[in-house]
Amino acid sequence: MFETAELRRGPGRARASGRIGFGRPFPWELEASFSDVRLADLALPGAAWSGTVSGAASLGGSYEEPRLQASAEGDGVRVGDVPLGSVKLGARLAGAALSITGAVEGARVAVAASTTGDMPFEARGDLELEDALRYVPGGPPAGLHAYARGSGTASGALKDLGAARAELTLHEVRGGYGDFKVESAAPIVLTVEGRRVALRPFSFRGQNTHFSLSGAREPSGELALDARGTLDLRLLGGLLPGVTDPRGRLLVEAHVSGTLSDPLLVGAGQLREAGFQIRELPVVFTGVTGALVFSQNRMLFDRLDAAVNGGRAELAGEVELVRFFPAKVRVGATFDEVPMHIPEWLHPVVSGRLQAAGTWDAMLLSGKLHVVSARYTDAVDLERRVVEGRKKAIEKPFDRAGEWLSFDVALAVDGDARIENDLVRGALKGDLTLTGTLASVGLIGTLTLAEGSRGTFRGNEFVLTHAVVDFTERRRIRMSLDVHGEADVRDYQIFMHLFGPYEDPTLQLTSQPALTQQDIVTLLSLGYTARDTASGGVAGLAAAAAAQALLSASGLDDQVKRFVPRSKLLRDFSMRFTSAYSELAGQVEPRAEFESKVLDDRFRLRYQAPLAAARGQRAQAEMRLSSHTSIQYQWDNENPDVASGGDHGVDLKLRWEWAD
């Protein structure tokens, strides 16, 4: 006889009190309770248990005629990776009759057994799971859902559970991903007899889906399952960590052997109009069509035709499956004029070959791409940068989720790549390497502006004699500029050197004949120098400034471009207001200037006219004959001593460049 006995371990407590008789019929009368007992401390059989359990029990009668009443409730129960949540158990023993009940969310089971002989038993259960996939180890992918309703029976002997017979019938099963849904065409029946588990043939149906499965698990543990039919790939949404928005159809005929822990898949499949998007990348595959082969847990494909961002591509490679999950990828892709949008500000169209290899946690994208065409149109606003100086760049927040994909992609910029913005117009050539990860993309390499490129500063056009952009950061995109240019403004030749980081460049201006920095800026901005001011020739300055302000505010140049016919005849058409010193009027005048290339980069036309006078018009046509030679024709009507037909002239220009 004892009043209280107590056991403690961690937060768990177990208490008991009562008495036991040692003479026949060995009577006993015991009361017990327990609370917050950790299941991990109980050394239960099978997979690792977690959670806590609380309950109470009473034992009466005697050893020969026992009476037992017990109940327990588990909280946060998990067996291995399977979350059971809240669990309720009950047991009652009266003589040789034993009854056990159990329940988890959406499922109930009742067992009736005898404690004599082989301990025969019968069991029955019912389930209705609104979220059946909650019991999937590790939890289901986001967006994937399933509903199941059914019942089951079992019978046999507790002393030989392996020989028991059981049958589970799922009367209704439905599921899907997002708005896409499938359902069972008939009840699904699973039977167990003599350690053999058999799945009677059943099928799922839905939009673009009719899929059947049948087979068995033999007493030896070997699997023999057959699957065939058509699957809508939307059903796989969320199963592939690196892929979003799957679509299309998969026709499959396959056989599964091996064991539950190591299944083997063999068979064949066919993709029809499939598509998907790479997670966190502006890369969309559509129209993926071709044959698949399943062999020894590998999915192989020699050629899949596809469209990527609207361009053509071919895919080949293999995917390693672990329990039917695509764990490792080794895929090559050949691209033909594919818009990639990487980096986004370059808008490149590329051709070439890429390879993706690795797992969904660590994958490397490598290969070489040729940039067929690209346009960089982001405004530089050089004057603001020079005047305001360095400003701290807005860094993109680092997202560690993007570390799963690394880059080592060579970019050969050897096609029609151009800069066309407020500062520079010209063709680009060079070699770059895309590096870093999706979380922190980098570029290394050099781009060079081709001969004939032009730069614009304060309405003046500079011929760029040397222009190089260097990329040196492997984990971010940072540009370093080294640009030389020259321009003829009135009787002066202006030399420009722009260098340093793109975010905070340094601008140096010199001239021939020599002018002060202030005079050079004034000449470029307003068309006059200190000498002109001394002679009083700046009466038109206010009008020129007003005209330029009007152009900037109204966007008149963009409106004019809209009415210019788009054709191969006129290329890079531009219109702007500027100002220039007129010897005829003896003052600075506002002018409108039109410029365009004709047919190709070698032939250029330019026309300039004052806004308030008939005289002072100027037209130029320049033909580049070679890399060192060009010829220029000019007409103007500025000279009052020349007849009404205007003044004509032809210049032959020779240019060489030396570098030490």
Steps between C-alpha positions, in 0.01 A plus 500: 500500500636841413354845523702666223771396259633759256742491204641810337697559183534847351154661503329159525330375817349156575321428831342185638332383822316185615549153635587151383411170667743206500249230572261347248334630294773768527268800518615848408362848502725758336449858380753674275532830313768657283552839338737662249692178448727529198449219251870517412576385859287182471722311250198411285563264207529617140597844376588787729204620705447855621231689687356461849228281653279535806233270641369279779443129569334282764558129556262297712382143553778248524777339303260223397206735421650842424304815431681785319382843401751740336503813286776711357532810286808593298591851392721588202562133427735422212630164383815553296410770246126426520306754710201347682414802712248433778448129578242344733520142628277293723515141632262280700566149628231291670619148561622371163313764293721787382383806307720778370400825333713763334447822311698765319363793307279352225547131592362259760571133574346244739649160588332211682723213613524208742799448725468122491659257257650667190323822599264533203390852407277695267544866412308760310589855406361803319675800359407829342805715444444849370878540470629148439844623395571637845621148585759503220852484651640852507164652406351555153627761251320832524180501297467119473187364670304174533175375658433136593197319649485129570479210742696189586482168680758259638496162675747243621703414808702744707766229547558492120417839360691419179233246406212741558255593227401859430318702239492877454244652266527865404155590376599848388839651422557836338787743488695740288723802490350846523183507290587182311318189634489122445288229663477123518275342237396218741576393858864416568545163672817395684512146648748334735521123538790281603738798503410574138358846425299523177365809328204427277500689169369853535520821301498876545327733261494874443572756232759349261544220756415130500752301701475140630709313757499138624738250657624352826768491765607139544576343842870528412462878477534512121275743312318419178294802391380599154405856404369632170299790368512876449581757766440873490831644617323758713454214745878509558495865605712557809679164476803646319673763716666680206195503272176697511182505294527153336254427220445259212451121493712194581411168338661224706520121517725378781576211736619539860713232665749499788387581854320785673831638625670459162245480215612451139313661212519384136283595206441773246318829472411776258477873572235693308498882492658517844628817660637649820693797638832489682449623855604866552627529141331665200542176300178336376491168312198428280407238241735237647444182295694175479560149632616398851652172615490380864789268584639404841365811671613732224288699260688532171423711194709533186305787349217717621392782271393815680450875479678718758368854542374467142831376353589146389680248723590132523548314830687177574621337818388298799330545836585269790197386699500422872167341598358645179615848601735675249797551731789568259502667160746482210340677206643678196310753290578645157346843439427672169424873527344487844414820693654442843458828696812413702615756589164674468645841408671360189197319346724251316395249234743207512600180323724229639504216750451477877530214748324469836643250749442436870221474751214739567702637793826550308487521121754645255399659171795512259576522128547763232250731335541733204313828531315528169347835591475722805397856582607710797262795524515604867563872534836601650420865582872578500461866592310416818759238594789741445333788686355304793797269546493161665177369638474170680358241263180329607605142565258221418410313822689174525266200479674181608228296327668591170828332598373170355603602146858600407619644167807445285375606159723654231331776297658578164363842400563462127160576347286810467549637851456875540481782751225748418440739786532867589882482510628250241392344171709222355569130453648283777748215474677297767499198728329468837451223755183475705605398853372496856165355600137582449513691829801709395564501125840618377670582169866503406648597165525793262273667245634737234305751294561452129644765271246757393334520841375838614453664837283798591573758769292817535371475146844448343597183319836344576670245277612226739857403415533256790222363723541201734277370780660260750307262729709374791266374776415129525212544744346824373481708184731800513618692192818702457514748209789619284367715215683746273321721249539816297266757349527805276318797651535818297874551453599277789577130531377368835651186654303307760621228740242322715637243743439331833207304648167524322333627820749787546692575178761771454477728196801685361470754216784660300503697176713611208555799493521490875205625708438505871269235646235767554523615139479140372185431701347830389588426140344154516192618687423835336727528198710800608820580689625785715625674183144503360368640825750784487381587150133495609400214272271309739166668440341171390610311809163522678314380189737202461461400864121534478486283187708227661282508813187475284637194323582323828164580659276415203680195366468651154790295365322175591180623334688581180656151496151347505420656163825395333437187287672192643707345224846372420571825315509725810670364811560654844296810411536778759372854541615752762514870580844647552670838480791630295683826443406666170769717341233647272285620791788544744315317778397162637190361327265211582509232230314184410717206393394181320733204450473146363703218358409384149503127418795419728747652748730635227266769360369779726280805429464806721290816455503808725295819475444806723150536644462871426679563168517366147878531474729285707377165370755223472488150349771234522546158344788280614614172345754285686725333243718301740603489864733798439338690212172682446365763264258773604280729293354818652255763383409820687351840426666696781728708277309803360767548231414167337222473245154381601594138423713486816857398570619147411811322621663157517749385764721192500564381860790280603536364852750275676527416865813411695512340842813465710 
